[in-house]
Amino acid sequence: MSKTTILSILGFGMAGLGLLSLILMLFGAKFSFLRWLDFNGPLSGFVLKLVLSMVGFIFIFLARVDWQKEIEELNKD
């Protein structure tokens, strides 16, 4: 598997897990393996889940951008 594929899978997993945990938090449910995020309080748990989602989206973006094409377009200008 290439680096971009691994980064995409990791990004989709992180973003999906973060978003699902935020949605479940609205209903009072939690993933059992993410309970440690809420040990410092519900606000810190919310922020950490939001950060998990955002980092996942950043990984997806970084994996999907064609960096060679971007560099060529920058050099063209």
ROKE-688947 format. One record per residue (C-alpha): x, y, z. Coordinates in pm, whole numbers, padded with zeros to 5 digits, always signed. Example, Ala and Ser with C-alpha at 12.3 -4.5 7.8 and 13.67 -1.06 7.14 Angstrom:
<sites>
+01230-00450+00780+01367-00106+00714
</sites>
This chain:
<sites>
+00000+00000+00000+00122+00346-00079+00172+00622+00171-00124+00820+00040-00356+00521+00076-00250+00462+00436-00285+00832+00517-00631+00840+00358-00752+00537+00551-00612+00678+00874-00772+01016+00803-01114+00871+00722-01097+00654+01033-01003+00943+01260-01257+01183+01109-01535+00925+01116-01458+00818+01470-01443+01178+01589-01768+01276+01421-01950+00964+01539-01832+01019+01895-01954+01380+01879-02294+01266+01752-02317+00996+02018-02228+01255+02281-02547+01443+02191-02749+01138+02294-02548+01062+02607-02375+00755+02464-01999+00701+02435-01760+00464+02267-01613+00253+02545-01259+00280+02412-01279+00662+02400-01401+00714+02756-01053+00826+02862-01105+01145+02661-01372+01257+02910-01170+01207+03231-01090+01579+03260-01449+01680+03205-01701+01698+02924-01556+02016+02773-01209+01868+02733-01364+01552+02587-01560+01760+02337-01249+01955+02235-01038+01640+02198-01305+01474+01983-01326+01786+01771-00947+01786+01733-00958+01417+01638-01205+01498+01361-01008+01797+01236-00679+01605+01227-00855+01331+01031-00978+01583+00773-00628+01733+00749-00483+01386+00685-00740+01328+00410-00656+01662+00250-00281+01600+00264-00321+01254+00112-00547+01364-00174-00358+01671-00298-00134+01617-00600+00174+01794-00466+00377+01765-00788+00104+01942-00983+00081+02215-00718+00457+02274-00729+00452+02290-01109+00170+02546-01101+00361+02756-00849+00676+02748-01062+00476+02835-01375+00360+03166-01226
</sites>
